[in-house]
Amino acid sequence: MTFNTLGLDAHILNKLDALGFKAPTPIQAKAIPVALDGHDVLGIAQTGTGKTVAFGAPLVAALEQGRVKPAPKTVRGLVLAPTRELATQIMATLEGLTDTLRLNLIVGGKSINPQINRLARGTDIMVATPGRLIDLIDRSAVDLSKTRFLVLDEADQMLDIGFVHALRRIAPLVSRDRQTMMFSATMPKSISDLAKDFLTDPVRVEVSPPGRAADKVTQCVHFVRKEDKQPLLIELLDKHRDELALVFSRTKHGAEKLMRTLEKVGFAAASIHGNKSQGQRDRALEAFRAGDVRVLVATDVAARGIDIPGVAHVYNYDLPNVPENYVHRIGRTARAGREGAAVAFCTADEMGELKDIEKVLKMSIEVASGTPWDAPAGGAKPKGRGGKPQGRGNPNGGQKPAGAKPQQRRRRPRNGAKGGSPRAAA
């Protein structure tokens, strides 16, 4: 299949070709024709599958057709993203798709006055984070009553961060006569509820079951004592020094402390988290993208929206409290058709998180080393053997070292219920 078969105008096809997009990804092939027909869209797809073009190409096509100069402060099309990093990447793609539309990036961490001045001229497409948009609404700097196109990207992440109230405040300000596209990597009940409120008779386009990890990600878990996490991480990173690795920590303090430890033992490391300024985060990401930094330690919020195709390994140093975040984490590897490895560390206190993750995945994660921690009845502290860092399995698939005992497999968790009821695309 080619983009020529999807119904896009010739000039957008030329733009896609110039950007290096030669053939549509599955989500693009399914979503673009539906969006061009004017339907509301509920897209279920993992990160790294080409969602930006899936909504960006039809959005640009609709707004360029018979373009009328936007009135002061008004916005014709609004794209909402959970983080500054993701919003910036969306903006870059949209800029490559059009020469005629007036685009505005509205995110926190930047001076608000220049943003107010730009919005005063009117905007064709605004790419924004909900928090900064609310600030501008409170200042009467933006008028959404003429907005005819609304896109919510990574909607599940926006709910995880706590933007649900902001979204529900923004929605009534947007024209009721609008087309809405919502994209999410997972489909919990909260997203189903949001879809019912925001979408009208949507067409559901899905390229993988909700919660499913990317096809080319090899996953494994190491059962390890808390004090052995750091030596194990260093050992595994040392085996792949020439490759890019993303390490997830649960807290800002933990991320910074771990990064400094990795620097001390000789790794080119950096960190991104909420205590870093936007400039510091941008510089760290750019160094990581360029390969000057090989190990990036991040928290969930800071890492959302990272799109760096060369990430070979994702390490879940701490398991996430929200199981769907695991899917987003490991979606940072195996991007753009590449293969990748996702390695999880599980202490006795994290068995609950692991079980929740496996329920979302609808599969058991392969054991690379250690013994699964048992959770006795009555709420007693879990028992088990985490094993020592030496002699660990290979993170690429969790293969056991020579002479090791056979790996133990745990029972496959029951399937969870699928959310949402929109009609499927043909």
ABEGO torsion letter per residue (X at the ends): XBAAAAGBBAAAAAAAAAAGBABBBAAAAAAAAAAAAGBBBBBBBBBGAGAAAAAAAAAAAAAABGBBBBBBGBBABBBBBABAAAAAAAAAAAAAABAABBBBBBBBGBBAAAAAAAAAAEBABBBBBAAAAAAAAAAGABBAAABABBBBBGAAAAAAAGAAAAAAAAAAABBABBBBBBBBABBBAAAAAAAAAABBGBBBBBABBBGBBBAABBBBBBBBBAAAAAAAAAAAAAAAAABBBBBBBABAAAAAAAAAAAAAAGBBBBBBBAABBAAAAAAAAAAAAAGABABBBBBAAAABGBBBAABABBBBABBBABAAAAAAAAAABGBGGBBBBBBBBBBAAAAAAAAAAAAAAGBBBBBABEBBBBBBBGGBBBBEBAEBABGBBBABGGBBBBGBBBBBBBBBBBBBBBBEABBBBX
